[in-house]
Structures are given as structure tokens and as C-alpha cells.
Amino acid sequence: MAQVAARSVWRVQIASLPSQDAAQGVWTKAQSGNIHLLGALSPNFEKAEINGRGTYFRVQTQAFNDRKAANDLCNSLKARNMSCLVVRTAG
């Protein structure tokens, strides 16, 4: 049986925090302060075990099918003095 490769998608990550409540709070604040950029997007909270630091929750946008759209959003957020990075994940 042939294996199907996982489809890659792109997300914009704006933070990584040690609690899910803090991660949700950052999303709410970022979204309300950038309603024209993030208002229509859903958040994604990715749980990650960071070696030597414990569990963190990555605050990301919903998935984009192409990297350009994710880069455009991240660049728009950076222009508003927000930190972000574009990450590739399996979709």
C-alpha cells in the first residue's frame, strides 16, 4: 500500500508561553489590537515539550495553504511592531 505524504501548511506564530491560559490571553490581545489582520482568523495552540523547560503552548494562526500568504501576514504584523515567524506544519 502506497503512503500518502502529509500536506504541508503554513502558520504564523506570535508567541510561545508556558501556560495555555497565557497563550489564549496573548491571542485575544493580539487579535483585538490587530482586528483588520487577525479578526477573521482562528487561533491554533500547539503544545510543545521544550527540553529542559517543560511544556509550552505555541500561539499560531490557522493554517495557510501557501507560504506567501503567511509571510504577508507576518510582515504586516511586524510593521505594527509585533514579533512573529512563519512555521511549516503538517496539515
C-alpha positions in Angstrom: 0.0 0.0 0.0 1.4 3.4 -1.0 1.9 6.0 1.7 0.4 9.4 1.1 2.7 12.3 2.1 1.3 14.7 4.6 0.3 18.0 3.1 2.4 21.0 4.5 0.6 24.1 5.6 2.0 27.4 7.0 1.1 29.2 10.2 2.1 32.5 11.7 3.4 32.0 15.2 3.2 35.1 17.5 4.3 33.6 20.9 5.2 30.5 22.9 4.2 30.5 26.5 4.3 28.1 29.5 0.5 28.0 30.1 -2.5 27.6 27.8 -4.3 30.4 29.6 -1.5 32.8 29.0 -1.4 31.7 25.3 -5.1 32.3 24.9 -4.7 35.7 26.6 -1.9 36.7 24.1 -4.1 35.6 21.2 -7.1 37.6 22.4 -4.9 40.7 23.0 -3.2 40.4 19.6 -6.4 39.8 17.8 -8.2 42.7 19.4 -5.3 45.1 18.7 -5.0 43.9 15.1 -8.6 43.2 14.2 -8.1 44.0 10.5 -5.3 41.4 10.3 -6.3 38.7 12.7 -10.0 39.3 13.3 -11.2 36.7 10.8 -8.6 34.1 11.7 -8.9 31.3 14.2 -6.1 30.6 16.7 -4.1 27.4 16.9 -2.4 26.4 20.2 0.3 23.8 19.6 1.5 22.1 22.7 5.3 21.5 22.7 7.7 19.9 25.1 10.8 22.0 25.3 13.8 20.2 26.5 14.8 21.4 30.0 12.0 24.0 30.1 8.8 21.9 30.2 5.5 22.3 28.3 4.9 25.4 26.2 2.0 26.5 24.1 2.8 28.0 20.7 0.3 30.7 19.7 -0.3 30.4 16.0 -2.8 31.4 13.4 -5.0 29.0 11.5 -3.3 27.3 8.6 -2.5 28.9 5.3 -2.1 26.8 2.1 0.8 28.8 0.8 3.8 30.4 2.4 3.4 33.8 0.7 0.1 34.4 2.5 1.7 33.5 5.8 4.7 35.7 5.1 2.5 38.6 4.0 0.6 38.4 7.3 3.8 38.1 9.4 5.3 41.1 7.6 2.1 43.2 8.2 2.3 42.2 11.9 6.0 43.2 12.1 5.1 46.6 10.6 2.9 47.0 13.7 5.8 46.1 16.0 4.7 42.5 16.7 7.1 39.6 16.7 6.2 36.6 14.6 7.6 33.9 12.5 6.3 31.6 9.8 6.3 27.9 10.6 5.7 24.9 8.4 3.5 22.2 9.8 1.8 19.0 8.5 -1.8 19.7 7.6 
